[in-house]
């Protein structure tokens, strides 16, 4: 009797991706519910890529970690609010650059920079996450976002380099490596 070939369990092997997506969705729903302003919606920020058919999206400030101040921000324009976020995140990082929340705060800062089309600043912050916090869960997200930030900045060479670093960082049998290789080959 032939042996039955064991099939990989995609859900079991990729539980961390499912958890991350659920956390982001729940966090966004809670943030929207708590804002009290039902008619205002966050602007669409777009998809930065796909991993095994799951869209990897840009996060809004606060979804990646780091506290998002909101008191007194309701009457500000979106640009003024973003400038306040930048100031608050930079202040928080200056006070505790290596703290437990630093990588999350940096991730939120990069989101605001991207929304403000400050791609070079966003790239610097994401590179800092990768360099300073290699064990942080935010490092994976930063590595995935870096090539897109470089592409948005018009630097295709750095985007390719970022995909190459992802391929070096993640083992060949991982989704991250395979996605990076696919994107690298397209550039």
Secondary structure, DSSP 8 states (H G I E B T S, - for coil): ---------HHHHTHHHHHHHHHHHHHHHHHHHHH--TT-------EEEEETTEEEE---TTTTSS----TT-TTS-HHHHHHHHHHHHHHHHHH-TTSTTHHHHHHHHHHHHHHTT-HHHHHHHHHHHHHH-TTSHHHHHHHHHHHHHHHHTT-HHHHHHHHHHHHHHS-TTSHHHHHHHHHHHH-
